[in-house]
Amino acid sequence: MNEEKEPNEILVSGLELALRPADERDIGFCYELMSHNMRDLFDRNTQEKWSRAKFRSGFRPDRITIVEHEGMSVGFYDYEIVEAKWIYVHNLHLSKDYQTGVGTKIIRLIEQAARDRSVKAVIAKVFAENSRIIKWLQRKGYNLGEKIEPENSYWVKKDLQEIQ
């Protein structure tokens, strides 16, 4: 679903990165990267804790794009269009060496995908203690919304109606 209008390659800070649709073979990479990036946050902030079974049941390669550098997977992002009203970003994870600049490029691609589909907003959830990502999203024009108490997270949203 995501790959319809996205480029196959992007250039970020001199890095040539390839974008490709995920398939079932990517589950191990996505699990390990997300576990590395998020396991501690899940364990501290949710009652259900980090779960391999839950990850597997929620793994949807049809909406995941893999980011590669020189043939090696270095990140992934996962979003879906909800009720033709907004794009909900489930995940955006990058290996540590690829976080500077690449995340910004990817969030802009997701926003462009929303505009191309006449979707008016991009939304996501961020753990409240993940202040680095909250600040980063706010610099990109996202607003902090309602707090989701059971998982100590916030909704974040960027309205795209007036932004061209």
PyMOL commands that set and color helices and strands:
alter all, ss='L'
color gray80, all
select helices_A, chain A and resi 2-4+24-45+52-58+61-63+96-98+102-116+131-139+149-151
alter helices_A, ss='H'
color red, helices_A
select strands_A, chain A and resi 9-12+15-21+64-69+72-82+86-94+121-127+143-148+153-159
alter strands_A, ss='S'
color yellow, strands_A
deselect
rebuild
show_as cartoon
